[in-house]
């Protein structure tokens, strides 16, 4: 297959990232993935793995772990999801997205292996995950950093054996919120922890943390006990952080990301990489890694006068962290918020967490996805949260409307699903 044919093959597969939540199925299994991986000579076993799960902060934590490992001189593969603008972003080696040619070759190999096994049908995400493993093996990476998708125990990435398991947090997302949902989510996410692995645990709620501990890792490091953030101050272009771990302290390190929550992701990343090397990291390595790290779509500034900020906060906890970060970083600047979400989210809770009542205007739009929440539903939720609202269904047109209304001293905040933020990013950076 060439690149176009590979994309056509992917698009013909079942893709649970775009199927509305009500249409998803039960009976998940890793059997198909294991069968295909075996036919490909188990490429996922050819490199050590750091596995990252949690509700919020996974992508940023992966980016920081990858940057730290790269600054230590390793050839690093990272696998993340979902993407913002191109599926190639999901598979990176040395910080660079996989090329069209290499992606096509990897998908071709995975498709051939699946087709040669009777009764084996991989999904879109399984195929991409298998392609990532094949690509990493072909590139002879020294280590791979894998972000769990929507699952955990039965996530396609879990055919790999993580040397380090990192848990960011457990919050409301991809769930109906019924019953003891936090524990149920934790039980699913804890499935990436193996008996011989090191667990780096960012979740601090004892009732939830115990679920991860009960998986029986070889050792456990807990935030607030074995590592934490000492200080995190606003700085030009990011934050100045002071971190401590069981191995030492990293003082006055510049982190080129906005938001206090990124400091928490940073100390998780440092601790994970310390455990990977079983040693304290050199100060210059941490400084180099954090001052060069990039996390597109995470409080990313893409325009000024008016200030334009993009963020993929799409659940209440993420929206609350974003609102706090925006207030701290940019003060009480007047703002217009463009919001678009996928199904399975509570738009009223997200809008309240964003403090939309304090904005000059909320513009509700719809993600270009089968899972996109109708703009009028988001608008209704924003109005009920006290906001003045307009509906502009198309993302590009919603962004243009916000820019047309915003004065030079105002902020346009584009927030919501990766699909919405990715569309906005493409529109803003190519026009």
Secondary structure, 3 states (H helix, E strand, C coil): CCHHHHHHHHHCCCCCCCCCHHHCCCCCCCHHHHHHHHHCCCHHHCCEEEEEECCCCHHHHHHHHHHHHHHCCCCEEEECCCCCCCHHHHEEECCEECCHHHHHHHHHHHHHHHHCCCCCCCCHHHHHHHHHHHHHHHCCCCEEEEECCCCCCCCHHHHCCEEEEEECCCCCCCCCCCCCHHHHHHHHHHHHCCCCCEEEECCCCHHHHHHHHCCCCCEEEEECCCEEEEEEEEECCEEEEEEEECCEEEEEEEECCCCHHHHHHHHHHHHHHHHHHCCCCCHHHHHHHHHHCCCCCCCEEEECCCEEEEECCCCHHHHHHHHHHHHHHHCCCCEEEEEECECCCCHHHHHHHCCHHHCCEEEECCCCCCCECCHHHHHHHHHHCCCCEEECCCHHHHHHHHHHHCCCCCEEEEEECHHHHHHHHHHHHHC
